[in-house]
Amino acid sequence: MANQAITAAVTQLKQEHIRLCKELERVDKALSVLGSLEEATAPVKPGPKGKAVVAAKPKRKISAAARKKMSDAARARWAARKKEKTPAK
């Protein structure tokens, strides 16, 4: 009787696997349709199994001057915060 229960569970899991694969195919098709709308804005390169993959956006470069301004502002914030936390004697 335990073997029958296991066999039934395995059969049910296989059916669920098939259903999920079909669902994933529908999602992939929907994504490819939506991705084709995006082609004008994002470069597409072939990925695994020949499926199209949207290329990652290139990282933006920050100038040294902008980086210095950001670090100075961060130091000023931390100094102000440290000043607030020090107890008055």
N, C-alpha and C positions, 0 to 999 in steps of 0.2 A: 504494500500500500504506500510506503514511503517512496518507493521508486516511481510510482505513478504520479505522486505529488511533485516530485522533482522533475519528471518528464513534462508534466503540465506547465510547471513554472518556466522551464527552459523554452518550451514552445511559445509561451506567452511573451517571454523576453525577446525571442527571435522576431515575433510579429511586431512588437513595439520597436525593435531596431529597424525593421523595414519601414514602418510608419515614420519614424524619425528621419531616416535617410531621405524619404520622399519629401518630407517637410523641409529638410535642409536644401534639397534641390530647388524647391520653390523659393526659398529665401535667397539662394545664390542667383537665381534668375532675376528676382526683384532687384537685388543689389547690382547686377550687371546692367539692368535697364537704368537704374538710378545713376550708376557710375558713368553710363554713356552720356548722361545729361551734364556730368561734371567734367567731361573730357576737355572742354574748352578752357577750363581753369586749372586743372591739375594734370601733370604729365602721367601717363600710364605706361608701365613696363610689364612684360610677361613675367608671371610668377611661377610657382610650382604647378606642375601638371597643365601648363599652358594657360592658366587663368590670369586675367588681368589684375594687376596690383597697382594701386595709386602710389606713386613715389612720394617719399617724405619731403616736406618742405625744407629748403636749406636753412641752416641756422643763421640768425641775424648776427651781424658783428657789431660790437659796441666799441666806439672809439675810446682811446685812452682818457681823453678829457671827460667823456661821459661817465666812464668807470670811476674816475677820481671824484667827480661830483656825487656819485651814488655812495661811495665809501665815506666821503666827508659828511654827507647827510646822515648816514647810518651812525657814524661816530657821534654826531651831535645828538641824535635821538638817544643813544645809549648814555651819553653824558648827562642829558636832562633826566633820564630815568634814574640813573645812579644818584643824582643830586636830590631827587624827590625821596629816595629810599633812605638816605642817610639821616639818622635821627638828630634832631637839634639838641645841643647840650645846654 
